[in-house]
Amino acid sequence: MKSLPVSPQGVLFDLDGTLLDSAPDLHAALAVYCNEVGAAVPSYAAVRTVVSRGSRAILRCAFDESDEALLERMPRYLELYHSMMSRHTRPFEGIELLLDALEAGGIAWGIVTNKPGYLTDDLVKQIGWSERVCAVVSGDTLSVRKPDPAPVLLACERAGLEPARCLFVGDDRRDVQAGRDAGLYTVAVQWGYLDGGDPHAWGADVVVAHPRDLIELLTLKVPA
């Protein structure tokens, strides 16, 4: 396990399931799509578990089909999701306080997600973070995505951060792998979607149960 950087420069986060609870809108869009095509709507619990795997896995909750068939369904599903993606999506409890504490402590924060760029950019804007985030790297920014470390390294480069002085925070094994291979201190969170896995089994440098644990880990002051 790596040691926590002595003077952290930045913290990079996964988006869905780490910063934002986006499962309600992802499920709502799937429900609308299922109603359009006359399919049964899967449970919210079934969809929430696979959110970290992306749109294909979400669609597979409703349609037991080949990858090719699911890809044909994806444009309409994503169109529906795009139209409603901030209706019920909110930061997880404690996230806004964490971001405020990072900014007050002079620590930059950014986003590395596998979500398509047009969705990521619009969602970050609608949540109100566009002017706060130091870098955003999406799933189609490069030809590879997490668990490849390249998107994490690109975010560091764009923000002018040294990877060895940064943390990567996520709710999926792929986040831990990408952050570790990029040379960052890795943090697995317990409040996200987790893809049905155990964060303690992912080899992260630390596992945290609540955003306030990161505030304590980094010895940040909570803004008044």
MOLIN-V532908 format. One record per backbone hydrogen bond with DSSP energy under -1.0 kcal/mol. NH is the residue of the N-H (numbers start at 1). CO is the residue of the C=O. If there is no record, write none. Layout:
{{NH:CO} {NH:CO}}
This chain:
{{9:165} {10:165} {11:108} {12:167} {13:110} {14:169} {17:20} {18:15} {19:15} {20:15} {21:90} {22:20} {26:22} {27:23} {28:24} {29:25} {30:26} {31:27} {32:28} {33:29} {34:30} {35:31} {36:32} {37:33} {39:34} {47:43} {48:44} {49:45} {53:50} {54:51} {58:54} {59:55} {60:56} {62:59} {63:59} {65:63} {70:66} {71:67} {72:68} {73:69} {74:70} {77:73} {78:74} {79:75} {80:76} {81:77} {82:78} {83:79} {84:81} {87:84} {92:19} {95:92} {98:94} {99:95} {100:96} {101:97} {102:98} {103:99} {104:100} {105:101} {106:103} {107:102} {108:9} {110:11} {111:135} {112:13} {113:137} {120:116} {121:117} {122:118} {123:119} {124:120} {125:121} {126:122} {127:123} {129:124} {132:129} {133:129} {134:109} {137:111} {139:115} {141:138} {148:145} {153:149} {154:150} {155:151} {156:152} {157:153} {158:154} {159:155} {161:156} {165:162} {166:163} {167:10} {168:185} {169:12} {170:187} {176:172} {177:173} {178:174} {179:175} {180:176} {181:177} {182:178} {183:180} {184:179} {185:166} {187:168} {188:206} {189:170} {190:208} {196:193} {197:194} {201:198} {202:199} {206:186} {208:188} {213:210} {214:211} {215:211} {216:212} {217:213} {218:214} {219:216} {220:215}}
